[in-house]
Each structure stands twice: as C-alpha cells, then as structure tokens.
C-alpha cells in the first residue's frame, strides 16, 4: 500500500496519470483498493487536480504547488 506522497511522486514524475496507469504502477488488481482514498486526499490538499471525461479521470499536479 503506497502513501499519499508516493502516489503524488508518480503523478509528478509522469506529468499526469489516469486511474488505470496508477493501478498498473502499484500492481493493484480488482476494483476496490486504497488508491481512490489517496487520490481524494491529495485533491483535498490541493496537490493534484483531476479532470474527468466520460468514465476516465486524469490526475495532474496542481501547477501552484509544482516544485
């Protein structure tokens, strides 16, 4: 199980990531996992921004916090 910081670092390193990319990176199988919790927490802290089109969500690092 990855931490919020680890999820953030993956998104930051890739520039963006969708849920499927993140599940693959962290080797998560099946539907339910800890990943949605981490993503919601990062959004709540305004570290990432999500954009949704249809059933695909893509996550970006918030440019205001880019280091």
mmCIF file as gemmi writes it, N, C-alpha and C atoms, coordinates in Angstrom:
data_model
loop_
_atom_site.group_PDB
_atom_site.id
_atom_site.type_symbol
_atom_site.label_atom_id
_atom_site.label_alt_id
_atom_site.label_comp_id
_atom_site.label_asym_id
_atom_site.label_entity_id
_atom_site.label_seq_id
_atom_site.pdbx_PDB_ins_code
_atom_site.Cartn_x
_atom_site.Cartn_y
_atom_site.Cartn_z
_atom_site.occupancy
_atom_site.B_iso_or_equiv
_atom_site.pdbx_formal_charge
_atom_site.auth_seq_id
_atom_site.auth_asym_id
_atom_site.pdbx_PDB_model_num
ATOM 1 N N . UNK Axp A 1 ? 0.846 -1.176 0 1 0 ? 1 A 1
ATOM 2 C CA . UNK Axp A 1 ? 0 0 0 1 0 ? 1 A 1
ATOM 3 C C . UNK Axp A 1 ? 0.895 1.244 0 1 0 ? 1 A 1
ATOM 4 N N . UNK Axp A 2 ? 0.72 2.089 -0.997 1 0 ? 2 A 1
ATOM 5 C CA . UNK Axp A 2 ? 1.543 3.289 -1.137 1 0 ? 2 A 1
ATOM 6 C C . UNK Axp A 2 ? 0.992 4.444 -0.304 1 0 ? 2 A 1
ATOM 7 N N . UNK Axp A 3 ? 1.87 5.342 0.047 1 0 ? 3 A 1
ATOM 8 C CA . UNK Axp A 3 ? 1.475 6.534 0.792 1 0 ? 3 A 1
ATOM 9 C C . UNK Axp A 3 ? 0.983 7.604 -0.181 1 0 ? 3 A 1
ATOM 10 N N . UNK Axp A 4 ? 0.381 8.647 0.367 1 0 ? 4 A 1
ATOM 11 C CA . UNK Axp A 4 ? -0.035 9.786 -0.453 1 0 ? 4 A 1
ATOM 12 C C . UNK Axp A 4 ? 1.17 10.361 -1.191 1 0 ? 4 A 1
ATOM 13 N N . UNK Axp A 5 ? 2.283 10.473 -0.495 1 0 ? 5 A 1
ATOM 14 C CA . UNK Axp A 5 ? 3.487 11.047 -1.094 1 0 ? 5 A 1
ATOM 15 C C . UNK Axp A 5 ? 3.965 10.201 -2.273 1 0 ? 5 A 1
ATOM 16 N N . UNK Axp A 6 ? 3.916 8.883 -2.153 1 0 ? 6 A 1
ATOM 17 C CA . UNK Axp A 6 ? 4.339 8.007 -3.247 1 0 ? 6 A 1
ATOM 18 C C . UNK Axp A 6 ? 3.419 8.165 -4.464 1 0 ? 6 A 1
ATOM 19 N N . UNK Axp A 7 ? 2.123 8.257 -4.229 1 0 ? 7 A 1
ATOM 20 C CA . UNK Axp A 7 ? 1.173 8.463 -5.327 1 0 ? 7 A 1
ATOM 21 C C . UNK Axp A 7 ? 1.444 9.816 -5.986 1 0 ? 7 A 1
ATOM 22 N N . UNK Axp A 8 ? 1.646 10.85 -5.176 1 0 ? 8 A 1
ATOM 23 C CA . UNK Axp A 8 ? 1.95 12.184 -5.689 1 0 ? 8 A 1
ATOM 24 C C . UNK Axp A 8 ? 3.219 12.163 -6.541 1 0 ? 8 A 1
ATOM 25 N N . UNK Axp A 9 ? 4.252 11.485 -6.08 1 0 ? 9 A 1
ATOM 26 C CA . UNK Axp A 9 ? 5.529 11.433 -6.806 1 0 ? 9 A 1
ATOM 27 C C . UNK Axp A 9 ? 5.377 10.752 -8.161 1 0 ? 9 A 1
ATOM 28 N N . UNK Axp A 10 ? 4.555 9.719 -8.243 1 0 ? 10 A 1
ATOM 29 C CA . UNK Axp A 10 ? 4.325 9.04 -9.526 1 0 ? 10 A 1
ATOM 30 C C . UNK Axp A 10 ? 3.644 9.992 -10.504 1 0 ? 10 A 1
ATOM 31 N N . UNK Axp A 11 ? 2.616 10.68 -10.044 1 0 ? 11 A 1
ATOM 32 C CA . UNK Axp A 11 ? 1.904 11.634 -10.907 1 0 ? 11 A 1
ATOM 33 C C . UNK Axp A 11 ? 2.86 12.748 -11.334 1 0 ? 11 A 1
ATOM 34 N N . UNK Axp A 12 ? 3.652 13.242 -10.406 1 0 ? 12 A 1
ATOM 35 C CA . UNK Axp A 12 ? 4.591 14.325 -10.686 1 0 ? 12 A 1
ATOM 36 C C . UNK Axp A 12 ? 5.654 13.881 -11.7 1 0 ? 12 A 1
ATOM 37 N N . UNK Axp A 13 ? 6.18 12.684 -11.528 1 0 ? 13 A 1
ATOM 38 C CA . UNK Axp A 13 ? 7.23 12.179 -12.407 1 0 ? 13 A 1
ATOM 39 C C . UNK Axp A 13 ? 6.715 11.968 -13.835 1 0 ? 13 A 1
ATOM 40 N N . UNK Axp A 14 ? 5.5 11.443 -13.959 1 0 ? 14 A 1
ATOM 41 C CA . UNK Axp A 14 ? 4.925 11.178 -15.284 1 0 ? 14 A 1
ATOM 42 C C . UNK Axp A 14 ? 4.329 12.441 -15.919 1 0 ? 14 A 1
ATOM 43 N N . UNK Axp A 15 ? 4.021 13.444 -15.117 1 0 ? 15 A 1
ATOM 44 C CA . UNK Axp A 15 ? 3.367 14.648 -15.619 1 0 ? 15 A 1
ATOM 45 C C . UNK Axp A 15 ? 1.858 14.568 -15.485 1 0 ? 15 A 1
ATOM 46 N N . UNK Axp A 16 ? 1.32 13.38 -15.63 1 0 ? 16 A 1
ATOM 47 C CA . UNK Axp A 16 ? -0.113 13.118 -15.437 1 0 ? 16 A 1
ATOM 48 C C . UNK Axp A 16 ? -0.28 11.606 -15.334 1 0 ? 16 A 1
ATOM 49 N N . UNK Axp A 17 ? -1.399 11.179 -14.845 1 0 ? 17 A 1
ATOM 50 C CA . UNK Axp A 17 ? -1.691 9.745 -14.793 1 0 ? 17 A 1
ATOM 51 C C . UNK Axp A 17 ? -3.192 9.55 -14.683 1 0 ? 17 A 1
ATOM 52 N N . UNK Axp A 18 ? -3.689 8.517 -15.331 1 0 ? 18 A 1
ATOM 53 C CA . UNK Axp A 18 ? -5.088 8.17 -15.118 1 0 ? 18 A 1
ATOM 54 C C . UNK Axp A 18 ? -5.142 7.03 -14.102 1 0 ? 18 A 1
ATOM 55 N N . UNK Axp A 19 ? -6.339 6.696 -13.686 1 0 ? 19 A 1
ATOM 56 C CA . UNK Axp A 19 ? -6.511 5.692 -12.639 1 0 ? 19 A 1
ATOM 57 C C . UNK Axp A 19 ? -5.904 4.357 -13.061 1 0 ? 19 A 1
ATOM 58 N N . UNK Axp A 20 ? -6.092 3.995 -14.321 1 0 ? 20 A 1
ATOM 59 C CA . UNK Axp A 20 ? -5.56 2.733 -14.834 1 0 ? 20 A 1
ATOM 60 C C . UNK Axp A 20 ? -4.027 2.715 -14.774 1 0 ? 20 A 1
ATOM 61 N N . UNK Axp A 21 ? -3.388 3.833 -15.14 1 0 ? 21 A 1
ATOM 62 C CA . UNK Axp A 21 ? -1.919 3.951 -15.048 1 0 ? 21 A 1
ATOM 63 C C . UNK Axp A 21 ? -1.447 3.719 -13.618 1 0 ? 21 A 1
ATOM 64 N N . UNK Axp A 22 ? -2.136 4.356 -12.68 1 0 ? 22 A 1
ATOM 65 C CA . UNK Axp A 22 ? -1.736 4.253 -11.278 1 0 ? 22 A 1
ATOM 66 C C . UNK Axp A 22 ? -1.942 2.835 -10.744 1 0 ? 22 A 1
ATOM 67 N N . UNK Axp A 23 ? -3.069 2.214 -11.118 1 0 ? 23 A 1
ATOM 68 C CA . UNK Axp A 23 ? -3.304 0.827 -10.69 1 0 ? 23 A 1
ATOM 69 C C . UNK Axp A 23 ? -2.213 -0.086 -11.228 1 0 ? 23 A 1
ATOM 70 N N . UNK Axp A 24 ? -1.827 0.124 -12.462 1 0 ? 24 A 1
ATOM 71 C CA . UNK Axp A 24 ? -0.77 -0.68 -13.066 1 0 ? 24 A 1
ATOM 72 C C . UNK Axp A 24 ? 0.572 -0.441 -12.369 1 0 ? 24 A 1
ATOM 73 N N . UNK Axp A 25 ? 0.894 0.819 -12.126 1 0 ? 25 A 1
ATOM 74 C CA . UNK Axp A 25 ? 2.169 1.163 -11.471 1 0 ? 25 A 1
ATOM 75 C C . UNK Axp A 25 ? 2.289 0.504 -10.093 1 0 ? 25 A 1
ATOM 76 N N . UNK Axp A 26 ? 1.204 0.547 -9.321 1 0 ? 26 A 1
ATOM 77 C CA . UNK Axp A 26 ? 1.235 -0.002 -7.966 1 0 ? 26 A 1
ATOM 78 C C . UNK Axp A 26 ? 0.797 -1.466 -7.912 1 0 ? 26 A 1
ATOM 79 N N . UNK Axp A 27 ? 0.609 -2.085 -9.099 1 0 ? 27 A 1
ATOM 80 C CA . UNK Axp A 27 ? 0.252 -3.504 -9.193 1 0 ? 27 A 1
ATOM 81 C C . UNK Axp A 27 ? -1.006 -3.854 -8.398 1 0 ? 27 A 1
ATOM 82 N N . UNK Axp A 28 ? -2.051 -3.056 -8.608 1 0 ? 28 A 1
ATOM 83 C CA . UNK Axp A 28 ? -3.33 -3.264 -7.932 1 0 ? 28 A 1
ATOM 84 C C . UNK Axp A 28 ? -4.247 -4.018 -8.888 1 0 ? 28 A 1
ATOM 85 N N . UNK Axp A 29 ? -4.818 -5.094 -8.406 1 0 ? 29 A 1
ATOM 86 C CA . UNK Axp A 29 ? -5.77 -5.864 -9.207 1 0 ? 29 A 1
ATOM 87 C C . UNK Axp A 29 ? -7.154 -5.723 -8.599 1 0 ? 29 A 1
ATOM 88 N N . UNK Axp A 30 ? -8.177 -5.815 -9.441 1 0 ? 30 A 1
ATOM 89 C CA . UNK Axp A 30 ? -9.548 -5.719 -8.946 1 0 ? 30 A 1
ATOM 90 C C . UNK Axp A 30 ? -10.007 -4.276 -8.845 1 0 ? 30 A 1
ATOM 91 N N . UNK Axp A 31 ? -11.244 -4.096 -8.446 1 0 ? 31 A 1
ATOM 92 C CA . UNK Axp A 31 ? -11.845 -2.769 -8.4 1 0 ? 31 A 1
ATOM 93 C C . UNK Axp A 31 ? -11.565 -1.984 -7.132 1 0 ? 31 A 1
ATOM 94 N N . UNK Axp A 32 ? -11.748 -2.61 -5.986 1 0 ? 32 A 1
ATOM 95 C CA . UNK Axp A 32 ? -11.595 -1.889 -4.727 1 0 ? 32 A 1
ATOM 96 C C . UNK Axp A 32 ? -10.154 -1.824 -4.285 1 0 ? 32 A 1
ATOM 97 N N . UNK Axp A 33 ? -9.758 -0.676 -3.804 1 0 ? 33 A 1
ATOM 98 C CA . UNK Axp A 33 ? -8.387 -0.531 -3.318 1 0 ? 33 A 1
ATOM 99 C C . UNK Axp A 33 ? -8.267 0.716 -2.454 1 0 ? 33 A 1
ATOM 100 N N . UNK Axp A 34 ? -7.078 0.975 -2.005 1 0 ? 34 A 1
ATOM 101 C CA . UNK Axp A 34 ? -6.761 2.15 -1.196 1 0 ? 34 A 1
ATOM 102 C C . UNK Axp A 34 ? -6.497 3.369 -2.093 1 0 ? 34 A 1
ATOM 103 N N . UNK Axp A 35 ? -6.317 3.168 -3.397 1 0 ? 35 A 1
ATOM 104 C CA . UNK Axp A 35 ? -5.925 4.251 -4.294 1 0 ? 35 A 1
ATOM 105 C C . UNK Axp A 35 ? -6.931 5.41 -4.358 1 0 ? 35 A 1
ATOM 106 N N . UNK Axp A 36 ? -8.235 5.155 -4.486 1 0 ? 36 A 1
ATOM 107 C CA . UNK Axp A 36 ? -9.164 6.297 -4.527 1 0 ? 36 A 1
ATOM 108 C C . UNK Axp A 36 ? -9.076 7.19 -3.29 1 0 ? 36 A 1
ATOM 109 N N . UNK Axp A 37 ? -8.827 6.569 -2.134 1 0 ? 37 A 1
ATOM 110 C CA . UNK Axp A 37 ? -8.67 7.339 -0.891 1 0 ? 37 A 1
ATOM 111 C C . UNK Axp A 37 ? -7.483 8.284 -0.987 1 0 ? 37 A 1
ATOM 112 N N . UNK Axp A 38 ? -6.363 7.768 -1.49 1 0 ? 38 A 1
ATOM 113 C CA . UNK Axp A 38 ? -5.147 8.591 -1.617 1 0 ? 38 A 1
ATOM 114 C C . UNK Axp A 38 ? -5.386 9.749 -2.584 1 0 ? 38 A 1
ATOM 115 N N . UNK Axp A 39 ? -6.045 9.463 -3.696 1 0 ? 39 A 1
ATOM 116 C CA . UNK Axp A 39 ? -6.298 10.499 -4.692 1 0 ? 39 A 1
ATOM 117 C C . UNK Axp A 39 ? -7.222 11.582 -4.137 1 0 ? 39 A 1
ATOM 118 N N . UNK Axp A 40 ? -8.27 11.184 -3.42 1 0 ? 40 A 1
ATOM 119 C CA . UNK Axp A 40 ? -9.177 12.171 -2.817 1 0 ? 40 A 1
ATOM 120 C C . UNK Axp A 40 ? -8.434 13.036 -1.808 1 0 ? 40 A 1
ATOM 121 N N . UNK Axp A 41 ? -7.578 12.418 -1.011 1 0 ? 41 A 1
ATOM 122 C CA . UNK Axp A 41 ? -6.823 13.179 -0.01 1 0 ? 41 A 1
ATOM 123 C C . UNK Axp A 41 ? -5.881 14.179 -0.682 1 0 ? 41 A 1
ATOM 124 N N . UNK Axp A 42 ? -5.224 13.763 -1.764 1 0 ? 42 A 1
ATOM 125 C CA . UNK Axp A 42 ? -4.325 14.676 -2.482 1 0 ? 42 A 1
ATOM 126 C C . UNK Axp A 42 ? -5.103 15.826 -3.128 1 0 ? 42 A 1
ATOM 127 N N . UNK Axp A 43 ? -6.303 15.527 -3.633 1 0 ? 43 A 1
ATOM 128 C CA . UNK Axp A 43 ? -7.151 16.592 -4.198 1 0 ? 43 A 1
ATOM 129 C C . UNK Axp A 43 ? -7.605 17.551 -3.101 1 0 ? 43 A 1
ATOM 130 N N . UNK Axp A 44 ? -7.986 17.007 -1.972 1 0 ? 44 A 1
ATOM 131 C CA . UNK Axp A 44 ? -8.441 17.841 -0.857 1 0 ? 44 A 1
ATOM 132 C C . UNK Axp A 44 ? -7.331 18.784 -0.379 1 0 ? 44 A 1
ATOM 133 N N . UNK Axp A 45 ? -6.091 18.299 -0.415 1 0 ? 45 A 1
ATOM 134 C CA . UNK Axp A 45 ? -4.937 19.126 -0.035 1 0 ? 45 A 1
ATOM 135 C C . UNK Axp A 45 ? -4.504 20.063 -1.168 1 0 ? 45 A 1
ATOM 136 N N . UNK Axp A 46 ? -5.197 19.954 -2.315 1 0 ? 46 A 1
ATOM 137 C CA . UNK Axp A 46 ? -4.922 20.774 -3.495 1 0 ? 46 A 1
ATOM 138 C C . UNK Axp A 46 ? -3.536 20.526 -4.081 1 0 ? 46 A 1
ATOM 139 N N . UNK Axp A 47 ? -3.027 19.304 -3.915 1 0 ? 47 A 1
ATOM 140 C CA . UNK Axp A 47 ? -1.746 18.943 -4.511 1 0 ? 47 A 1
ATOM 141 C C . UNK Axp A 47 ? -1.916 18.437 -5.933 1 0 ? 47 A 1
ATOM 142 N N . UNK Axp A 48 ? -3.086 17.85 -6.216 1 0 ? 48 A 1
ATOM 143 C CA . UNK Axp A 48 ? -3.374 17.385 -7.566 1 0 ? 48 A 1
ATOM 144 C C . UNK Axp A 48 ? -4.726 17.924 -8.017 1 0 ? 48 A 1
ATOM 145 N N . UNK Axp A 49 ? -4.914 17.911 -9.323 1 0 ? 49 A 1
ATOM 146 C CA . UNK Axp A 49 ? -6.172 18.32 -9.94 1 0 ? 49 A 1
ATOM 147 C C . UNK Axp A 49 ? -6.633 17.164 -10.807 1 0 ? 49 A 1
ATOM 148 N N . UNK Axp A 50 ? -7.907 16.849 -10.756 1 0 ? 50 A 1
ATOM 149 C CA . UNK Axp A 50 ? -8.414 15.791 -11.625 1 0 ? 50 A 1
ATOM 150 C C . UNK Axp A 50 ? -9.314 16.404 -12.693 1 0 ? 50 A 1
ATOM 151 N N . UNK Axp A 51 ? -9.262 15.798 -13.851 1 0 ? 51 A 1
ATOM 152 C CA . UNK Axp A 51 ? -10.137 16.178 -14.954 1 0 ? 51 A 1
ATOM 153 C C . UNK Axp A 51 ? -10.818 14.896 -15.403 1 0 ? 51 A 1
ATOM 154 N N . UNK Axp A 52 ? -12.11 14.979 -15.614 1 0 ? 52 A 1
ATOM 155 C CA . UNK Axp A 52 ? -12.875 13.798 -15.975 1 0 ? 52 A 1
ATOM 156 C C . UNK Axp A 52 ? -13.542 14.003 -17.328 1 0 ? 52 A 1
ATOM 157 N N . UNK Axp A 53 ? -13.434 12.981 -18.162 1 0 ? 53 A 1
ATOM 158 C CA . UNK Axp A 53 ? -14.13 12.974 -19.449 1 0 ? 53 A 1
ATOM 159 C C . UNK Axp A 53 ? -14.73 11.59 -19.62 1 0 ? 53 A 1
ATOM 160 N N . UNK Axp A 54 ? -16.041 11.53 -19.615 1 0 ? 54 A 1
ATOM 161 C CA . UNK Axp A 54 ? -16.707 10.226 -19.671 1 0 ? 54 A 1
ATOM 162 C C . UNK Axp A 54 ? -16.401 9.451 -18.406 1 0 ? 54 A 1
ATOM 163 N N . UNK Axp A 55 ? -15.857 8.264 -18.57 1 0 ? 55 A 1
ATOM 164 C CA . UNK Axp A 55 ? -15.54 7.452 -17.394 1 0 ? 55 A 1
ATOM 165 C C . UNK Axp A 55 ? -14.045 7.421 -17.093 1 0 ? 55 A 1
ATOM 166 N N . UNK Axp A 56 ? -13.288 8.354 -17.666 1 0 ? 56 A 1
ATOM 167 C CA . UNK Axp A 56 ? -11.846 8.397 -17.434 1 0 ? 56 A 1
ATOM 168 C C . UNK Axp A 56 ? -11.485 9.652 -16.658 1 0 ? 56 A 1
ATOM 169 N N . UNK Axp A 57 ? -10.783 9.462 -15.549 1 0 ? 57 A 1
ATOM 170 C CA . UNK Axp A 57 ? -10.256 10.582 -14.764 1 0 ? 57 A 1
ATOM 171 C C . UNK Axp A 57 ? -8.749 10.634 -14.96 1 0 ? 57 A 1
ATOM 172 N N . UNK Axp A 58 ? -8.24 11.832 -15.209 1 0 ? 58 A 1
ATOM 173 C CA . UNK Axp A 58 ? -6.807 12.04 -15.353 1 0 ? 58 A 1
ATOM 174 C C . UNK Axp A 58 ? -6.372 12.997 -14.254 1 0 ? 58 A 1
ATOM 175 N N . UNK Axp A 59 ? -5.245 12.688 -13.637 1 0 ? 59 A 1
ATOM 176 C CA . UNK Axp A 59 ? -4.745 13.461 -12.499 1 0 ? 59 A 1
ATOM 177 C C . UNK Axp A 59 ? -3.46 14.176 -12.886 1 0 ? 59 A 1
ATOM 178 N N . UNK Axp A 60 ? -3.404 15.462 -12.524 1 0 ? 60 A 1
ATOM 179 C CA . UNK Axp A 60 ? -2.253 16.33 -12.79 1 0 ? 60 A 1
ATOM 180 C C . UNK Axp A 60 ? -1.789 16.934 -11.474 1 0 ? 60 A 1
ATOM 181 N N . UNK Axp A 61 ? -0.497 17.253 -11.407 1 0 ? 61 A 1
ATOM 182 C CA . UNK Axp A 61 ? -0.008 18.006 -10.262 1 0 ? 61 A 1
ATOM 183 C C . UNK Axp A 61 ? -0.521 19.426 -10.403 1 0 ? 61 A 1
ATOM 184 N N . UNK Axp A 62 ? -1.035 19.978 -9.319 1 0 ? 62 A 1
ATOM 185 C CA . UNK Axp A 62 ? -1.509 21.353 -9.31 1 0 ? 62 A 1
ATOM 186 C C . UNK Axp A 62 ? -0.31 22.263 -9.626 1 0 ? 62 A 1
ATOM 187 N N . UNK Axp A 63 ? -0.395 23.064 -10.694 1 0 ? 63 A 1
ATOM 188 C CA . UNK Axp A 63 ? 0.744 23.913 -11.063 1 0 ? 63 A 1
ATOM 189 C C . UNK Axp A 63 ? 1.142 24.913 -9.985 1 0 ? 63 A 1
ATOM 190 N N . UNK Axp A 64 ? 0.244 25.224 -9.078 1 0 ? 64 A 1
ATOM 191 C CA . UNK Axp A 64 ? 0.557 26.162 -7.999 1 0 ? 64 A 1
ATOM 192 C C . UNK Axp A 64 ? 1.484 25.558 -6.954 1 0 ? 64 A 1
ATOM 193 N N . UNK Axp A 65 ? 1.598 24.222 -6.922 1 0 ? 65 A 1
ATOM 194 C CA . UNK Axp A 65 ? 2.47 23.579 -5.928 1 0 ? 65 A 1
ATOM 195 C C . UNK Axp A 65 ? 3.663 22.884 -6.575 1 0 ? 65 A 1
ATOM 196 N N . UNK Axp A 66 ? 3.778 23.021 -7.9 1 0 ? 66 A 1
ATOM 197 C CA . UNK Axp A 66 ? 4.872 22.352 -8.618 1 0 ? 66 A 1
ATOM 198 C C . UNK Axp A 66 ? 6.209 22.829 -8.076 1 0 ? 66 A 1
ATOM 199 N N . UNK Axp A 67 ? 7.081 21.882 -7.785 1 0 ? 67 A 1
ATOM 200 C CA . UNK Axp A 67 ? 8.396 22.236 -7.225 1 0 ? 67 A 1
ATOM 201 C C . UNK Axp A 67 ? 9.457 22.162 -8.266 1 0 ? 67 A 1
